[in-house]
Amino acid sequence: MLIRYKKAYEKIAMGLLSFMPNEKDLKKLQQTMKNYESEDNWQLFLWKEEDITGLIGVLLSDEKAEVQHISVNPSHRYEGIGKNMLKSVMRIYQDKDVVPTEHTAAFFDKCDMEY
């Protein structure tokens, strides 16, 4: 189930975000978290079953929802969590075009998601 990010989940969110290749640098990671916490058009969601196992971050504009970050805990990969997160975001933002960035496009392709 997709849940909205809350400050209480900061450490787990930072841990999941750090798996993204472009978020390895601590200062970059901290800035990204600050953007998700303070900017209204930056939306961060966590995937929670028993534990939080995934994260998806979206940058909103008038017509589109751009998936900037998508990450799944390595011990829970290949279980369909990433694809389920994408489908959930597409339902939440069904009035927008859900599109990838250059960093998430390969995952969209792997999931056969059209954009």
N, CA, C and O of each residue as an XYZ file, in Angstrom:
460
protein
N       0.842     -1.176      0.000
C       0.000      0.000      0.000
C       0.889      1.241      0.000
O       1.886      1.302      0.719
N       0.520      2.214     -0.804
C       1.266      3.463     -0.907
C       0.780      4.423      0.176
O      -0.421      4.653      0.314
N       1.712      4.980      0.939
C       1.379      5.962      1.975
C       2.194      7.227      1.734
O       3.280      7.173      1.156
N       1.672      8.352      2.174
C       2.398      9.618      2.041
C       3.553      9.664      3.030
O       3.461      9.164      4.151
N       4.632     10.273      2.586
C       5.800     10.466      3.442
C       5.455     11.391      4.605
O       4.732     12.373      4.441
N       5.980     11.063      5.775
C       5.913     11.918      6.957
C       7.324     12.024      7.520
O       8.154     11.141      7.300
N       7.590     13.087      8.234
C       8.920     13.337      8.811
C       9.382     12.151      9.662
O      10.581     11.886      9.741
N       8.470     11.446     10.287
C       8.825     10.295     11.127
C       9.520      9.195     10.320
O      10.232      8.366     10.885
N       9.312      9.187      8.996
C       9.907      8.169      8.131
C      11.201      8.645      7.463
O      11.690      8.008      6.530
N      11.752      9.759      7.938
C      12.898     10.373      7.259
C      14.081      9.427      7.069
O      14.635      9.352      5.972
N      14.476      8.708      8.111
C      15.663      7.840      8.004
C      15.459      6.709      7.002
O      16.347      6.423      6.199
N      14.304      6.069      7.044
C      14.050      4.983      6.095
C      13.959      5.536      4.678
O      14.433      4.907      3.732
N      13.349      6.716      4.529
C      13.246      7.334      3.199
C      14.630      7.686      2.664
O      14.920      7.448      1.491
N      15.478      8.246      3.508
C      16.834      8.585      3.068
C      17.610      7.324      2.690
O      18.369      7.325      1.720
N      17.421      6.267      3.446
C      18.088      5.001      3.137
C      17.652      4.463      1.779
O      18.483      4.023      0.985
N      16.357      4.497      1.516
C      15.853      4.016      0.227
C      16.297      4.928     -0.916
O      16.674      4.449     -1.985
N      16.253      6.242     -0.689
C      16.685      7.183     -1.725
C      18.161      7.006     -2.068
O      18.570      7.215     -3.211
N      18.949      6.624     -1.083
C      20.395      6.491     -1.315
C      20.730      5.361     -2.293
O      21.855      5.289     -2.787
N      19.767      4.482     -2.578
C      19.992      3.432     -3.587
C      19.925      3.989     -5.008
O      20.376      3.336     -5.950
N      19.365      5.193     -5.169
C      19.306      5.820     -6.495
C      20.713      6.296     -6.868
O      21.374      6.947     -6.059
N      21.174      5.985     -8.070
C      22.546      6.350     -8.468
C      22.849      7.837     -8.355
O      23.975      8.209     -8.026
N      21.875      8.687     -8.617
C      22.129     10.127     -8.559
C      21.935     10.717     -7.164
O      21.970     11.938     -7.006
N      21.733      9.880     -6.153
C      21.534     10.350     -4.777
C      22.597      9.796     -3.827
O      22.356      9.699     -2.624
N      23.754      9.438     -4.347
C      24.806      8.850     -3.506
C      25.466      9.889     -2.587
O      25.839      9.572     -1.457
N      25.607     11.130     -3.074
C      26.251     12.186     -2.299
C      25.317     12.643     -1.169
O      24.146     12.937     -1.410
N      25.837     12.703      0.058
C      25.025     13.029      1.230
C      24.369     14.404      1.110
O      23.193     14.556      1.441
N      25.110     15.398      0.644
C      24.525     16.742      0.519
C      23.397     16.753     -0.498
O      22.374     17.403     -0.280
N      23.567     16.050     -1.596
C      22.526     15.954     -2.626
C      21.300     15.256     -2.039
O      20.168     15.692     -2.252
N      21.530     14.181     -1.308
C      20.453     13.420     -0.675
C      19.682     14.295      0.330
O      18.452     14.279      0.356
N      20.401     15.041      1.137
C      19.754     15.915      2.117
C      18.924     17.003      1.428
O      17.833     17.343      1.887
N      19.446     17.546      0.325
C      18.706     18.565     -0.414
C      17.431     17.974     -1.026
O      16.377     18.609     -1.016
N      17.540     16.771     -1.549
C      16.370     16.101     -2.116
C      15.299     15.906     -1.041
O      14.122     16.172     -1.283
N      15.701     15.447      0.132
C      14.741     15.253      1.233
C      14.112     16.594      1.628
O      12.910     16.667      1.882
N      14.915     17.640      1.677
C      14.399     18.967      2.025
C      13.343     19.408      1.006
O      12.314     19.973      1.376
N      13.603     19.148     -0.273
C      12.629     19.499     -1.315
C      11.317     18.748     -1.121
O      10.241     19.337     -1.227
N      11.400     17.445     -0.836
C      10.175     16.659     -0.624
C       9.406     17.153      0.605
O       8.177     17.099      0.633
N      10.123     17.628      1.608
C       9.462     18.082      2.829
C       8.887     19.489      2.708
O       7.901     19.804      3.374
N       9.480     20.340      1.874
C       9.084     21.747      1.875
C       8.378     22.234      0.606
O       7.694     23.257      0.647
N       8.524     21.540     -0.502
C       7.931     21.997     -1.761
C       6.610     21.267     -2.021
O       6.562     20.037     -2.009
N       5.556     22.022     -2.253
C       4.232     21.429     -2.469
C       4.162     20.556     -3.716
O       3.396     19.594     -3.749
N       4.946     20.874     -4.737
C       4.883     20.101     -5.981
C       5.820     18.888     -5.976
O       5.866     18.147     -6.957
N       6.561     18.678     -4.895
C       7.386     17.480     -4.723
C       6.617     16.558     -3.776
O       6.400     16.898     -2.613
N       6.206     15.391     -4.275
C       5.427     14.455     -3.462
C       6.188     13.137     -3.317
O       6.643     12.557     -4.303
N       6.315     12.680     -2.083
C       7.039     11.447     -1.789
C       6.071     10.458     -1.145
O       5.305     10.803     -0.245
N       6.129      9.219     -1.631
C       5.284      8.147     -1.111
C       6.164      6.962     -0.734
O       7.224      6.747     -1.322
N       5.710      6.202      0.250
C       6.413      5.000      0.694
C       5.501      3.805      0.477
O       4.281      3.916      0.592
N       6.098      2.667      0.166
C       5.347      1.425      0.005
C       5.455      0.656      1.310
O       6.549      0.304      1.750
N       4.298      0.398      1.926
C       4.297     -0.286      3.217
C       3.400     -1.496      3.157
O       2.226     -1.407      2.798
N       3.973     -2.636      3.514
C       3.186     -3.843      3.739
C       3.326     -4.090      5.232
O       2.639     -3.443      6.022
N       4.194     -5.008      5.643
C       4.498     -5.111      7.066
C       5.526     -4.046      7.434
O       5.424     -3.388      8.469
N       6.504     -3.897      6.570
C       7.536     -2.877      6.737
C       7.508     -1.960      5.523
O       6.839     -2.242      4.529
N       8.238     -0.867      5.618
C       8.389      0.023      4.472
C       9.495     -0.570      3.595
O      10.634     -0.722      4.035
N       9.148     -0.900      2.360
C      10.091     -1.578      1.479
C      10.409     -0.806      0.208
O      11.311     -1.191     -0.536
N       9.681      0.282     -0.054
C       9.918      1.027     -1.280
C       9.536      2.481     -1.141
O       8.894      2.895     -0.176
N       9.957      3.254     -2.147
C       9.721      4.684     -2.147
C       9.572      5.151     -3.590
O      10.240      4.644     -4.491
N       8.686      6.123     -3.797
C       8.529      6.727     -5.118
C       8.295      8.220     -4.914
O       7.474      8.630     -4.093
N       9.033      9.021     -5.676
C       8.949     10.472     -5.563
C       8.533     11.089     -6.878
O       9.016     10.697     -7.941
N       7.631     12.063     -6.803
C       7.028     12.656     -7.989
C       7.147     14.177     -7.931
O       6.957     14.788     -6.880
N       7.467     14.777     -9.086
C       7.462     16.229     -9.242
C       6.247     16.584    -10.091
O       6.127     16.152    -11.238
N       5.348     17.378     -9.510
C       4.093     17.712    -10.180
C       4.178     19.029    -10.935
O       4.793     19.989    -10.470
N       3.553     19.061    -12.105
C       3.339     20.296    -12.851
C       1.880     20.280    -13.307
O       1.134     19.373    -12.939
N       1.467     21.257    -14.091
C       0.059     21.339    -14.490
C      -0.436     20.086    -15.207
O      -1.516     19.579    -14.902
N       0.357     19.585    -16.163
C      -0.097     18.456    -16.972
C       0.528     17.119    -16.625
O       0.005     16.072    -17.006
N       1.646     17.144    -15.903
C       2.313     15.865    -15.690
C       2.781     15.648    -14.256
O       2.930     16.575    -13.460
N       3.004     14.371    -13.979
C       3.595     13.919    -12.724
C       4.861     13.167    -13.136
O       4.792     12.066    -13.683
N       6.002     13.769    -12.868
C       7.278     13.200    -13.296
C       7.876     12.370    -12.167
O       8.175     12.891    -11.093
N       8.048     11.073    -12.419
C       8.601     10.173    -11.403
C      10.116     10.392    -11.365
O      10.847      9.980    -12.266
N      10.560     11.051    -10.295
C      11.980     11.389    -10.147
C      12.774     10.285     -9.471
O      13.934     10.041     -9.804
N      12.138      9.627     -8.527
C      12.819      8.597     -7.733
C      11.913      7.386     -7.606
O      10.704      7.509     -7.413
N      12.518      6.224     -7.717
C      11.813      4.974     -7.419
C      12.865      4.011     -6.904
O      13.874      3.756     -7.562
N      12.615      3.481     -5.718
C      13.618      2.635     -5.085
C      12.933      1.566     -4.232
O      11.941      1.826     -3.551
N      13.485      0.375     -4.292
C      12.979     -0.742     -3.489
C      14.152     -1.317     -2.704
O      15.255     -1.454     -3.232
N      13.911     -1.645     -1.458
C      14.922     -2.282     -0.622
C      15.466     -3.507     -1.367
O      14.684     -4.332     -1.840
N      16.796     -3.638     -1.477
C      17.367     -4.756     -2.253
C      16.864     -6.139     -1.842
O      16.767     -7.028     -2.688
N      16.547     -6.338     -0.576
C      16.075     -7.657     -0.156
C      14.612     -7.915     -0.555
O      14.101     -9.015     -0.345
N      13.941     -6.908     -1.127
C      12.552     -7.072     -1.558
C      12.380     -6.829     -3.058
O      11.257     -6.676     -3.538
N      13.470     -6.795     -3.783
C      13.379     -6.560     -5.224
C      12.859     -7.813     -5.937
O      12.917     -8.921     -5.404
N      12.356     -7.608     -7.141
C      11.806     -8.676     -7.990
C      10.531     -9.291     -7.401
O      10.201    -10.445     -7.677
N       9.822     -8.505     -6.587
C       8.538     -8.948     -6.032
C       7.377     -8.133     -6.599
O       6.231     -8.330     -6.194
N       7.657     -7.226     -7.527
C       6.612     -6.409     -8.129
C       6.292     -5.128     -7.378
O       5.338     -4.433     -7.728
N       7.069     -4.802     -6.356
C       6.794     -3.608     -5.545
C       6.943     -2.335     -6.376
O       6.090     -1.450     -6.314
N       8.012     -2.241     -7.146
C       8.229     -1.045     -7.964
C       7.105     -0.826     -8.954
O       6.615      0.291     -9.116
N       6.702     -1.894     -9.612
C       5.605     -1.804    -10.592
C       4.300     -1.412     -9.892
O       3.534     -0.603    -10.415
N       4.049     -1.983     -8.717
C       2.843     -1.630     -7.958
C       2.860     -0.168     -7.526
O       1.820      0.491     -7.521
N       4.041      0.343     -7.163
C       4.135      1.752     -6.798
C       3.815      2.634     -8.004
O       3.095      3.624     -7.878
N       4.348      2.278     -9.169
C       4.057      3.040    -10.389
C       2.565      3.034    -10.706
O       1.989      4.073    -11.027
N       1.945      1.867    -10.615
C       0.506      1.770    -10.889
C      -0.294      2.618     -9.903
O      -1.265      3.268    -10.290
N       0.106      2.614     -8.636
C      -0.586      3.405     -7.616
C      -0.466      4.899     -7.896
O      -1.438      5.643     -7.757
N       0.729      5.336     -8.292
C       0.935      6.750     -8.625
C       0.094      7.125     -9.844
O      -0.455      8.224     -9.911
N      -0.002      6.213    -10.800
C      -0.827      6.483    -11.982
C      -2.301      6.621    -11.607
O      -3.021      7.411    -12.217
N      -2.754      5.864    -10.616
C      -4.136      6.001    -10.148
C      -4.333      7.331     -9.409
O      -5.330      8.021     -9.619
N      -3.373      7.683     -8.542
C      -3.473      8.923     -7.769
C      -3.508     10.131     -8.701
O      -4.288     11.063     -8.504
N      -2.651     10.098     -9.719
C      -2.536     11.232    -10.647
C      -3.128     10.881    -12.014
O      -2.517     11.159    -13.047
N      -4.296     10.282    -12.020
C      -4.901      9.861    -13.282
C      -5.271     11.033    -14.182
O      -5.499     10.842    -15.377
N      -5.333     12.245    -13.630
C      -5.619     13.431    -14.439
C      -4.359     14.024    -15.074
O      -4.434     15.023    -15.789
N      -3.196     13.405    -14.811
C      -1.922     13.892    -15.340
C      -1.218     12.787    -16.128
O      -1.520     11.605    -15.966
N      -0.289     13.185    -16.971
C       0.576     12.218    -17.639
C       1.688     11.853    -16.668
O       2.457     12.721    -16.256
N       1.782     10.593    -16.300
C       2.854     10.131    -15.418
C       4.025      9.742    -16.318
O       3.920      8.824    -17.132
N       5.143     10.454    -16.159
C       6.300     10.278    -17.033
C       7.561     10.074    -16.208
O       7.622     10.486    -15.049
N       8.576      9.433    -16.803
C       9.840      9.236    -16.087
C      10.818     10.384    -16.337
O      10.611     11.215    -17.220
N      11.875     10.410    -15.547
C      13.037     11.255    -15.836
C      14.047     10.344    -16.530
O      13.787      9.159    -16.734
N      15.186     10.900    -16.885
C      16.231     10.059    -17.485
C      16.689      8.972    -16.510
O      17.161      7.916    -16.930
N      16.547      9.234    -15.205
C      16.992      8.274    -14.187
C      15.975      7.164    -13.926
O      16.332      6.106    -13.407
N      14.713      7.399    -14.281
C      13.680      6.387    -14.019
C      13.114      5.762    -15.301
O      12.298      4.843    -15.234
N      13.540      6.255    -16.456
C      13.004      5.765    -17.738
C      13.256      4.273    -17.939
O      12.378      3.559    -18.422
N      14.438      3.797    -17.576
C      14.749      2.374    -17.771
C      13.796      1.495    -16.964
O      13.400      0.423    -17.421
N      13.429      1.947    -15.768
C      12.495      1.171    -14.952
C      11.106      1.171    -15.588
O      10.445      0.132    -15.611
N      10.652      2.310    -16.102
C       9.374      2.371    -16.816
C       9.384      1.364    -17.962
O       8.423      0.620    -18.158
N      10.486      1.349    -18.719
C      10.597      0.430    -19.856
C      10.538     -1.022    -19.393
O       9.876     -1.855    -20.013
N      11.234     -1.316    -18.304
C      11.263     -2.671    -17.770
C       9.867     -3.131    -17.357
O       9.536     -4.311    -17.475
N       9.059     -2.206    -16.878
C       7.696     -2.511    -16.448
C       6.691     -2.430    -17.584
O       5.493     -2.612    -17.366
N       7.166     -2.157    -18.797
C       6.287     -1.973    -19.959
C       5.252     -0.884    -19.722
O       4.106     -1.003    -20.156
N       5.663      0.188    -19.026
C       4.770      1.317    -18.785
C       4.890      2.294    -19.942
O       5.993      2.657    -20.350
N       3.763      2.710    -20.460
C       3.771      3.691    -21.551
C       3.823      5.084    -20.982
O       3.205      5.380    -19.959
N       4.573      5.942    -21.660
C       4.645      7.354    -21.250
C       4.808      8.225    -22.462
O       4.889      9.447    -22.337
